[in-house]
């Protein structure tokens, strides 16, 4: 994404630069959503681990 950001410098029009920025922002938003999903799955896994093995320190 950072490499794509640098292509803004090579843009010939403001519209082209805006299109590049929007494309990068969309990718960033998708990555953020993916990260949120991963965190949720990890949280559920820890919860299930705590319920299954309440004395295990690893799930704290």
Residue, then its C-alpha position, 0 to 999 in steps of 0.5 A: x500500500x505504501x508503494x501505491x501511495x508513492x504513485x500519487x506523485x506520478x499522477x497527471x491529474x488531481x482526479x487520478x491522484x484521488x483515485x489512487x488514494x481511494x484505492x489505497x484507503x479501500x485496501x486499508x479498510x479491508x485490512x482493518x476489518x480483517x484484523x478485527x475478525x482475527x482479534x474476535x476469533x482469538x478472543x473466542x478461542x481464549x474464552x473457550x479455552x478458559x471454559x474448558x480448562x479453567x485452571x490453565x494460566x495460558x488462557x489469561 
